[in-house]
């Protein structure tokens, strides 16, 4: 099991496509230079560590990313709208962390998204109707947050969605007929 911090020298691996350091004892923050230099990354998985900090806006520079997995860690703060610039993103896995604020509407720009896992965070506000534009979405986990308002009727267009977890939120209203 790895421990310690992520060294800034990791950014010297400029041809790195997959960075998977999941299920270790790594702590501290991810050096900004990692987000700024590893522009060939297709997958970053830091799941199940003791990492903290926020997702910086510079994540948009990793525009080849297909998987972002920061779940089961101590990441916190808002999910930056720049995540919407990750046009090849297929999996956004931020579960069991301390993300807060609203889910940015720009998430609807990630047209290749197949899995969004945000359960067990502190996210709030309405679920963005823009998620309804994600035709390839198969799994949407938003449970155990503080989302409010109604389920957007636009979610009725998610014909590929097989899983929709939405329990333990502050949502109101009825399940839209469009979801049946």
Secondary structure, 3 states (H helix, E strand, C coil): CCEECCCHHHHHCCCCCEEECCCCEEEECCCHHHHHHCCCCCEEECCCCEEEECCCHHHHHCCCCCEEECCCCEEEECCCHHHHHCCCCCEEECCCCEEEECCCHHHHHCCCCCEEECCCCEEEEECCHHHHHCCCCCEEECCCCEEEECCCHHHHHCCCCCEEECCCCEECCCCCHHHC
